[in-house]
Amino acid sequence: MIGTQMSLIPPTQWRPLFDAVYEMNTATDHADFLSAVVKGMSRLVSADLCLVHVLERKTQKIVIRTIPENPYTEEEVAFYAANPNGDPLVAYFDRTKDPKARRRSDIISDQEYLETPHFIHCQKRLGFVHTLALPVQVNADTVGALSYDRRGSDFTTRHCALLDAFAPHFVQAWKRHPNPWETAEKAEVPARQRLQSLGLTQREADVLYWMTEGKQNRAVVALAQFRSMWRIFLKNRGRKIATPQRCLRCATWGSRRTG
């Protein structure tokens, strides 16, 4: 059975899978762990949303990490937190204790799902019809999951096999960070502050930050209130972080920002 599942995974997917496991295992705390999981696994499965969440049922406390940025409203999150078993996948995992990744379509038909309160109150606005989820049972009162949502085509058995290959590493890594509540609200270091940690001044950090946000030279000049010497300034900043070209400077900062 395991061999059959492994054969479903294309050779080109193994390296990204190993990278995702490595990034997850080098996380320093649970907040970093959750972010590393969603970052690594979002590269493996094409979806409109990749999400990791932890829910404490009694208190309805929930922690969410997503790529791209969390699209759910507070009302949608609150509805799910108060009614987690309204999600057919959550109800299925609770009932069966199945540790395998499952598609929502494996559990309930599309037509039935579109009539559920969960879809109407949580997914309808965003148009997410297809879901793939890998559960993690933290304890009797707290559950977590890595999940994906799509508007278009459904997920495949290959996607399930990828998550099942990731699952044992996910569970073991989770045990090293047993309390997500203490660190999940840790404030992220602001982007400009992280740039300054590379040895840049505040103005230099502002300029590179605006560049990585996609602003062109003319817009950056206006924001920074430069009147002259722009190209000389930009060239000198490139030397300071050892990247000579504008696009490379953006890429360098992008990798350090997300690394």
C-alpha positions in Angstrom: 0.0 0.0 0.0 2.8 2.4 0.9 4.7 1.5 -2.2 1.6 2.2 -4.3 1.2 5.6 -2.7 4.8 6.5 -3.2 4.6 5.5 -6.9 2.0 8.2 -7.3 4.5 11.0 -6.4 6.4 12.2 -9.5 10.2 12.3 -9.1 10.2 16.1 -9.5 8.2 16.4 -6.3 10.5 14.6 -3.9 13.1 17.5 -3.7 10.4 20.1 -2.8 9.0 17.6 -0.3 12.3 17.2 1.4 12.8 20.9 1.4 9.4 21.4 3.1 10.4 18.8 5.8 13.7 20.5 6.4 12.2 24.0 6.7 9.6 22.6 9.2 12.2 20.8 11.3 14.4 23.8 11.6 11.6 26.0 13.0 12.5 27.6 16.4 9.0 27.6 18.0 5.4 26.8 17.1 4.7 30.1 15.4 7.7 29.6 13.1 6.8 25.9 12.7 3.3 26.7 11.4 4.7 29.3 9.0 7.3 26.9 7.8 4.7 24.2 7.1 2.4 26.5 5.1 5.4 28.0 3.2 7.0 24.7 2.3 3.8 22.8 1.5 2.2 25.6 -0.6 4.9 24.9 -3.2 3.9 21.2 -3.5 0.2 21.5 -4.2 -1.3 24.1 -6.5 -4.3 25.7 -4.8 -6.0 29.0 -4.3 -5.3 28.8 -0.6 -2.9 26.8 1.6 -3.8 26.9 5.3 -2.6 25.5 8.6 -4.8 26.0 11.6 -5.1 24.9 15.2 -8.4 25.0 17.0 -9.1 24.6 20.7 -12.8 23.5 20.8 -13.7 24.6 24.3 -12.5 28.1 24.1 -12.9 28.5 20.3 -9.3 29.8 20.2 -7.9 29.5 16.7 -4.5 30.1 15.2 -4.3 30.3 11.4 -1.3 30.6 8.9 -2.1 30.9 5.2 -0.5 31.5 1.8 -1.6 33.8 0.3 -2.8 36.2 3.0 -5.8 35.0 5.1 -8.9 35.9 3.0 -11.4 34.9 5.7 -13.4 37.6 7.6 -13.6 37.5 11.4 -17.2 36.4 11.1 -16.3 33.4 8.8 -13.5 32.3 11.2 -15.8 32.7 14.2 -18.5 30.6 12.6 -16.0 27.8 11.9 -14.5 28.0 15.4 -18.0 27.7 16.9 -19.1 24.9 14.6 -16.0 22.9 13.5 -18.0 19.7 12.9 -20.1 21.5 10.4 -17.2 21.0 8.1 -17.7 17.6 6.6 -14.0 16.8 6.7 -13.7 17.7 10.4 -16.7 15.6 11.2 -15.3 12.7 9.1 -11.9 12.8 10.8 -13.5 13.0 14.3 -15.7 10.1 13.6 -13.2 7.8 11.9 -9.8 8.9 13.4 -8.5 8.5 9.9 -4.9 9.9 9.8 -4.8 10.0 6.0 -5.2 13.0 3.8 -8.7 13.2 2.3 -10.5 15.3 -0.3 -13.8 16.8 0.7 -15.3 15.1 -2.4 -14.3 11.7 -0.9 -16.7 12.4 2.0 -19.6 14.3 0.5 -20.9 15.1 -3.0 -20.6 18.6 -4.4 -24.3 19.1 -4.4 -24.7 18.1 -0.7 -21.7 20.2 0.3 -23.1 23.4 -1.4 -26.1 23.2 0.9 -24.2 22.8 4.1 -24.1 25.8 6.6 -20.3 25.4 6.6 -20.1 26.2 2.9 -22.7 28.9 3.1 -21.1 30.8 6.0 -17.4 30.0 5.4 -16.6 29.2 1.8 -19.4 30.5 -0.4 -18.2 34.2 -0.5 -14.7 33.0 -1.6 -16.0 30.4 -4.0 -13.9 27.5 -2.5 -15.6 24.3 -3.5 -12.8 21.8 -3.3 -10.8 21.0 -0.2 -7.9 18.7 0.6 -6.9 18.2 4.3 -4.4 16.4 6.4 -5.5 16.2 10.1 -3.4 16.4 13.2 -5.0 15.4 16.5 -3.2 17.5 19.1 -5.3 16.2 22.1 -8.9 15.5 22.9 -9.9 19.1 22.8 -7.5 20.6 20.2 -7.3 19.7 16.5 -5.1 21.0 13.7 -4.9 20.5 10.0 -3.0 21.3 6.9 -5.5 22.0 4.1 -5.9 23.4 0.6 -8.8 25.1 -1.1 -9.6 25.5 -4.8 -12.3 27.2 -6.9 -11.6 25.2 -10.0 -10.7 21.5 -10.5 -10.7 19.0 -7.7 -7.5 17.6 -6.1 -6.2 14.2 -7.2 -5.0 11.0 -5.5 -1.4 12.2 -6.2 -2.0 15.2 -4.0 -3.3 12.9 -1.3 -0.1 10.7 -1.6 2.1 13.8 -1.3 0.4 14.8 2.0 0.5 11.2 3.3 4.3 11.2 2.6 4.6 14.4 4.6 2.3 13.3 7.4 4.7 11.3 9.7 7.2 14.2 9.6 4.4 16.7 10.3 3.2 14.8 13.4 6.8 14.3 14.8 7.7 18.0 14.3 4.4 19.1 15.9 5.3 17.2 19.1 8.4 19.4 19.5 6.2 22.5 19.7 3.3 21.4 21.8 1.9 24.8 22.8 1.0 27.0 19.9 -0.8 29.5 22.1 2.3 30.9 23.8 4.1 31.8 20.5 1.4 32.1 17.8 0.9 35.8 18.5 4.6 36.6 18.4 5.0 39.9 16.5 6.8 39.6 13.2 9.8 41.9 12.9 8.8 44.7 10.6 10.3 44.5 7.1 12.1 47.8 7.3 13.6 46.8 10.7 14.9 43.5 9.2 16.5 45.5 6.3 18.2 47.7 8.8 19.6 44.6 10.4 21.6 44.0 7.2 23.5 47.2 7.9 21.3 49.7 6.0 20.2 53.1 7.3 16.6 53.8 7.9 16.3 55.6 4.5 18.2 52.9 2.7 15.9 50.3 4.3 12.8 52.3 3.2 14.0 52.5 -0.4 14.7 48.8 -0.7 11.4 48.0 1.0 9.5 50.0 -1.6 11.5 48.3 -4.4 10.5 44.9 -3.1 6.9 46.0 -3.0 7.1 46.5 -6.7 7.3 50.3 -6.9 9.3 51.7 -9.8 12.1 54.2 -9.5 9.9 57.3 -10.0 7.5 56.2 -7.3 10.4 55.5 -4.9 11.9 58.9 -5.6 8.6 60.5 -4.7 8.2 58.5 -1.5 11.7 59.1 -0.3 11.6 62.7 -1.4 14.8 62.4 -3.4 15.6 65.4 -5.6 18.8 64.2 -7.3 21.6 61.5 -7.2 19.0 58.7 -7.3 21.0 56.3 -9.5 24.2 56.9 -7.5 22.2 56.2 -4.3 20.8 53.0 -5.7 24.2 51.8 -6.9 25.8 52.4 -3.6 23.1 50.5 -1.8 23.6 47.6 -4.1 27.3 47.5 -3.2 26.4 47.6 0.5 24.5 44.3 0.3 26.7 42.9 -2.4 24.1 42.7 -5.2 24.8 44.9 -8.2 21.5 44.8 -10.1 18.1 46.2 -9.1 16.2 42.9 -9.6 18.9 41.0 -7.7 18.7 43.4 -4.8 14.9 42.8 -4.7 15.4 39.0 -4.9 18.1 39.1 -2.2 15.9 41.0 0.2 13.0 38.8 -0.7 14.9 35.6 0.2 16.1 37.1 3.5 12.6 38.5 4.3 11.0 35.1 3.9 13.9 32.9 4.9 
